[in-house]
Amino acid sequence: MYNTAKYFNMKKSIIQLLSGALLLTLVACEKEENKVYYKGGTAPVLTANKTGVLPMAYADGDKEAVGLTWTNPNYDFNTGLSSHSVTYTLEVDTTGANFTNPKKKELPILSDLGKSITQFELNDYMLNQLGLRAEVPHNIEMRVKSTIAGSVATALYSGTLKFTATPFVTPPKVPVPTAGTLWMTGDAAKSGWSNPLPAPYDLNQKFTKIDNTTYQLTVALPGGGGYKLIQEQGNWGTQYHMLAGGTWEGGDFEKKDADPQFPGPPAAGTYKITVNFQSGKFTVVKQ
């Protein structure tokens, strides 16, 4: 005998299954439609009010070296043009490095479509960021990177502008040794914390003066410990010490009878210590 009740129950179940599938499809479509997709943008166009050799002079330090402007990249999403704030980064590097130099200058600029760089600013970028020599012409290049919220996926780069500039001498950030002499002392060195330094440490822990603001020392160190820099034998009052935030490999320093000390390299070896009074920075490199 034909079971009518069973037939209608099966039909009801099939309708419910189809209805459920249709509902899931509609929900999925709705979620898909609500997604926001990044569609792209137009690389900013960078222009400058000067070309070729840029003006650079200590007496005109507050005056403009170059004025830069760039266009809005018009970031586009499936919902339309973005209303989010765009962050720009001005990059300054030496010509030929292709902005891969770890010392390149990166200046964040929020929303603005231009930047006026003073001669003091550019001089600082070249001397203290890029580590270029003063009173020597250098070829540099600039470009602008745009992003939304710093997202790498939205990064767009302008074309590159090339310039020549000669950085000028400025007063060093840290006072140079009065007599032009500099030594290291401490338990990071073989001398221990001797001051004055006895022989032979008074010679093999003495820095060589490279120029008026740069001193270098290549020395064998036992590993560990710490050290200070003294400019006068037997005098701690005119010493130099590392500023907080530095590491054994480098950082900032100042002239002051204070801590922290410079940390010694963790492993024994021969190291070159470079002290730059112009920038107020030191570096330590294993040889």
Sequence and secondary structure as in RCSB ss.txt:
>XXXX:A:sequence
MYNTAKYFNMKKSIIQLLSGALLLTLVACEKEENKVYYKGGTAPVLTANKTGVLPMAYADGDKEAVGLTWTNPNY
DFNTGLSSHSVTYTLEVDTTGANFTNPKKKELPILSDLGKSITQFELNDYMLNQLGLRAEVPHNIEMRVKSTIAG
SVATALYSGTLKFTATPFVTPPKVPVPTAGTLWMTGDAAKSGWSNPLPAPYDLNQKFTKIDNTTYQLTVALPGGG
GYKLIQEQGNWGTQYHMLAGGTWEGGDFEKKDADPQFPGPPAAGTYKITVNFQSGKFTVVKQ
>XXXX:A:secstr
   HHHHHHHHHHHHHHHHHHHHHHHHHHHHHHH   EEE     EEES  EE    GGGTTSEEEEEEE     
EETTEE  S EEEEEEEEETTSTT  TT EEEEEES SEEEEEHHHHHHIIIIIS   TTS EEEEEEEEEEETT
 GGG EE   EEEEE       SS   TTS  EEEBTTSTTBS SS  TTHHHHTB EEEETTEEEEEEEE SS 
EEEEESSTT STT EEE TT BTTEEEEEESS S  EE  SS EEEEEEEETTTTEEEEEE 
